[in-house]
């Protein structure tokens, strides 16, 4: 595998991981607001 392909795959992996983390935090925040007083 060429270095460029490797870096592109790695970037997609990092972006997907960051997106998943931000979505989880967003959903947790919404759930806490909905469950609040």
C-alpha positions, 0 to 999 in steps of 0.5 A: 500500500502506498503511503498516500493511501495509508494516510487517507485511510487513517484520516477517514478513521480519525474523522469517523472516530471523532464524529462518533465521539461528538455524536455520543456526547450530543446524545448524552447531553440531550438525554440528560436535558430530557430527563431533567426537571 
